[in-house]
């Protein structure tokens, strides 16, 4: 299957290197994007990409936090009005417009990315393809016999309800996780995702939560105050096909796997993509 069969008619939104971080976050939040290409305004060539994990990095997870801490002395309002080129990834993994679906799956797994820009031979942006796009077109090919227990991750790193946002950001970035289940005494009580970081910063929440503009007013917030509490979950015996249907219909990237309320694993879009590589 050619890539254009998957992304036919898909609307693409972009930003420019000079677009502010704040405007980029607002756009990502309004459109429900986990990633957005950064293109040259004149040529439409891909200059970079901003993903939800870059925002996790920016909010305390890694080196991009230095823009807030060092350059602006923890003044969040000043930092978020910097151009997005300050935090975008410049070494962008792309896929050519004539690629086959097997090439896409291979790229997602080998490069450990959840989505990539599609470009022509001049590196001009054509579209964007994600793991969810692939799952949406292939999910009916999943055998009814395949069970969640055979594809889920069993050793799950979780957050606790009392952890601060900045500590969770570091855990997510260090492990390359786009989400962390939140537990209390072994029981699942919520989930925090990298997309939630976009929602917090791309809405009025961050500004309503601050009085001085110091980023610590945000990064010290506890998970219990911002986590998603109404979590869609799976069980080990559920079919992989049903989980894929839930992910695509609900636009969610992972389901914690629970038994009697206890967290026993997690199943992600990446795990389902692995099925298609077999």
Secondary structure in CASP SS format (residue, H / E / C, confidence):
PFRMAT SS
TARGET T0000
AUTHOR 0000-0000-0000
METHOD secondary structure of the structure
MODEL  1
X C 1.00
X E 1.00
X H 1.00
X H 1.00
X H 1.00
X H 1.00
X H 1.00
X C 1.00
X C 1.00
X C 1.00
X C 1.00
X C 1.00
X C 1.00
X E 1.00
X E 1.00
X C 1.00
X C 1.00
X C 1.00
X C 1.00
X E 1.00
X H 1.00
X H 1.00
X H 1.00
X H 1.00
X H 1.00
X H 1.00
X H 1.00
X H 1.00
X H 1.00
X H 1.00
X H 1.00
X C 1.00
X C 1.00
X C 1.00
X E 1.00
X E 1.00
X E 1.00
X E 1.00
X E 1.00
X C 1.00
X C 1.00
X C 1.00
X C 1.00
X C 1.00
X E 1.00
X E 1.00
X E 1.00
X E 1.00
X E 1.00
X E 1.00
X E 1.00
X H 1.00
X H 1.00
X H 1.00
X H 1.00
X H 1.00
X H 1.00
X H 1.00
X H 1.00
X H 1.00
X H 1.00
X C 1.00
X H 1.00
X H 1.00
X H 1.00
X H 1.00
X H 1.00
X H 1.00
X H 1.00
X H 1.00
X H 1.00
X C 1.00
X C 1.00
X C 1.00
X E 1.00
X H 1.00
X H 1.00
X H 1.00
X H 1.00
X H 1.00
X C 1.00
X C 1.00
X E 1.00
X H 1.00
X H 1.00
X H 1.00
X C 1.00
X C 1.00
X E 1.00
X C 1.00
X C 1.00
X C 1.00
X C 1.00
X E 1.00
X E 1.00
X E 1.00
X C 1.00
X C 1.00
X C 1.00
X E 1.00
X H 1.00
X H 1.00
X H 1.00
X H 1.00
X H 1.00
X H 1.00
X H 1.00
X H 1.00
X H 1.00
X H 1.00
X H 1.00
X C 1.00
X C 1.00
X C 1.00
X E 1.00
X E 1.00
X E 1.00
X E 1.00
X E 1.00
X C 1.00
X C 1.00
X C 1.00
X C 1.00
X E 1.00
X E 1.00
X E 1.00
X E 1.00
X E 1.00
X E 1.00
X E 1.00
X H 1.00
X H 1.00
X H 1.00
X H 1.00
X H 1.00
X H 1.00
X H 1.00
X H 1.00
X H 1.00
X H 1.00
X H 1.00
X C 1.00
X C 1.00
X C 1.00
X C 1.00
X C 1.00
X E 1.00
X H 1.00
X H 1.00
X H 1.00
X C 1.00
X C 1.00
X E 1.00
X C 1.00
X C 1.00
X C 1.00
X C 1.00
X C 1.00
X E 1.00
X E 1.00
X C 1.00
X C 1.00
X C 1.00
X E 1.00
X H 1.00
X H 1.00
X H 1.00
X H 1.00
X H 1.00
X H 1.00
X H 1.00
X H 1.00
X H 1.00
X H 1.00
X H 1.00
X C 1.00
X C 1.00
X C 1.00
X E 1.00
X E 1.00
X E 1.00
X E 1.00
X E 1.00
X E 1.00
X C 1.00
X C 1.00
X E 1.00
X E 1.00
X E 1.00
X E 1.00
X E 1.00
X E 1.00
X E 1.00
X H 1.00
X H 1.00
X H 1.00
X H 1.00
X H 1.00
X H 1.00
X H 1.00
X H 1.00
X H 1.00
X C 1.00
X C 1.00
X H 1.00
X H 1.00
X H 1.00
X H 1.00
X H 1.00
X C 1.00
X C 1.00
X C 1.00
X C 1.00
X E 1.00
X C 1.00
X H 1.00
X H 1.00
X H 1.00
X H 1.00
X C 1.00
X C 1.00
X E 1.00
X H 1.00
X H 1.00
X H 1.00
X H 1.00
X C 1.00
X E 1.00
X C 1.00
X C 1.00
X C 1.00
X C 1.00
X E 1.00
X E 1.00
X C 1.00
X C 1.00
X C 1.00
X C 1.00
X E 1.00
X H 1.00
X H 1.00
X H 1.00
X H 1.00
X H 1.00
X H 1.00
X H 1.00
X H 1.00
X H 1.00
X H 1.00
X H 1.00
X C 1.00
X C 1.00
X C 1.00
X E 1.00
X E 1.00
X E 1.00
X E 1.00
X E 1.00
X E 1.00
X C 1.00
X C 1.00
X E 1.00
X E 1.00
X E 1.00
X E 1.00
X E 1.00
X E 1.00
X E 1.00
X H 1.00
X H 1.00
X H 1.00
X H 1.00
X H 1.00
X H 1.00
X H 1.00
X H 1.00
X H 1.00
X C 1.00
END
